């Protein structure tokens, strides 16, 4: 996954999010099926596996959230850098214009 130095222009994070949602839905359906299991031993064994699987899904979701947060922070930083540069150029242009007008005023006196 390309995060640092690049934007998520091709939607990798969105695809990962969608995949995680599908996996979470599968886990949810498996748990729903298990809710009708009459044998406690089968249920206990299955729940151990389901907990491990759910933990993996949760960890992956956390990683995707972290990557999205990092990407958002980078986007803000890039936008602020561009804005700061634009402001610097505008101030520079205004300062130059003011100096030119000041020189013209001085020569008219």
C-alpha positions as CSV (number, residue, x, y, z in Angstrom):
1,X,0.0,0.0,0.0
2,X,1.4,3.3,-1.0
3,X,0.8,5.9,1.7
4,X,3.9,8.0,2.4
5,X,4.6,10.6,-0.2
6,X,1.6,9.7,-2.4
7,X,-2.1,10.2,-2.3
8,X,-4.4,7.2,-2.4
9,X,-5.5,8.2,-5.9
10,X,-6.4,4.7,-7.0
11,X,-8.5,4.0,-4.0
12,X,-6.5,1.3,-2.3
13,X,-7.8,2.2,1.1
14,X,-11.4,2.1,-0.1
15,X,-10.9,-1.3,-1.6
16,X,-9.3,-2.6,1.6
17,X,-12.1,-1.1,3.6
18,X,-14.7,-2.9,1.4
19,X,-12.9,-6.2,1.7
20,X,-12.8,-5.8,5.5
21,X,-16.5,-5.1,5.5
22,X,-17.2,-8.3,3.5
23,X,-15.0,-10.3,5.8
24,X,-16.7,-8.9,8.9
25,X,-20.0,-9.7,7.4
26,X,-18.9,-13.3,6.9
27,X,-17.7,-13.5,10.5
28,X,-21.0,-12.1,11.6
29,X,-22.9,-14.7,9.6
30,X,-20.7,-17.5,11.0
31,X,-21.5,-16.3,14.6
32,X,-25.1,-16.1,13.8
33,X,-25.1,-19.7,12.6
34,X,-23.2,-20.7,15.8
35,X,-25.8,-19.1,17.9
36,X,-28.1,-22.1,17.0
37,X,-25.4,-24.7,17.9
38,X,-26.9,-27.1,20.6
39,X,-23.6,-28.8,21.4
40,X,-21.6,-26.7,23.9
41,X,-18.3,-28.4,23.1
42,X,-18.7,-27.7,19.4
43,X,-19.7,-24.2,20.3
44,X,-16.7,-23.6,22.6
45,X,-14.2,-24.9,20.0
46,X,-15.8,-22.8,17.2
47,X,-15.9,-19.7,19.4
48,X,-12.2,-19.9,20.0
49,X,-11.5,-19.9,16.3
50,X,-14.1,-17.2,15.7
51,X,-12.5,-15.0,18.3
52,X,-9.1,-15.4,16.7
53,X,-10.6,-14.6,13.3
54,X,-12.5,-11.6,14.6
55,X,-9.3,-10.3,16.3
56,X,-7.5,-10.5,12.9
57,X,-10.2,-8.6,11.2
58,X,-10.2,-6.0,14.0
59,X,-6.4,-5.6,13.7
60,X,-6.6,-5.2,9.9
61,X,-9.3,-2.6,10.3
62,X,-7.2,-0.7,12.8
63,X,-4.3,-0.8,10.3
64,X,-6.5,0.6,7.6
65,X,-7.8,3.3,9.9
66,X,-4.2,4.2,10.8
67,X,-3.2,4.4,7.1
68,X,-6.2,6.5,6.3
69,X,-5.4,8.9,9.1
70,X,-1.8,9.1,8.0
71,X,-3.0,9.8,4.5
72,X,-5.4,12.5,5.6
73,X,-2.6,14.1,7.7
74,X,-0.3,14.1,4.7
75,X,-3.0,15.6,2.5
76,X,-3.5,18.4,5.0
77,X,0.3,19.0,5.3
78,X,0.6,19.1,1.4
79,X,-2.3,21.5,1.1
80,X,-0.9,23.7,3.9
81,X,2.5,23.8,2.2
82,X,0.9,24.8,-1.1
83,X,-1.3,27.4,0.6
84,X,1.7,28.8,2.5
85,X,3.7,29.1,-0.7
86,X,0.8,30.8,-2.4
87,X,0.4,33.3,0.5
88,X,4.2,33.9,0.4
89,X,4.0,34.7,-3.4
90,X,1.0,37.0,-2.9
91,X,2.7,38.9,-0.1
92,X,5.8,39.2,-2.2
93,X,3.7,40.6,-5.1
94,X,1.9,43.0,-2.9
95,X,5.1,44.2,-1.3
96,X,6.6,44.7,-4.8
97,X,3.5,46.6,-6.0
98,X,3.6,48.8,-2.9
99,X,7.3,49.6,-3.5
100,X,6.7,50.4,-7.2
101,X,3.8,52.7,-6.2
102,X,5.9,54.3,-3.6
103,X,8.7,55.0,-6.1
104,X,6.2,56.5,-8.6
105,X,4.7,58.7,-5.8
106,X,8.2,59.8,-4.9
107,X,9.1,60.8,-8.5
108,X,5.9,62.8,-8.9
109,X,6.7,65.0,-5.9
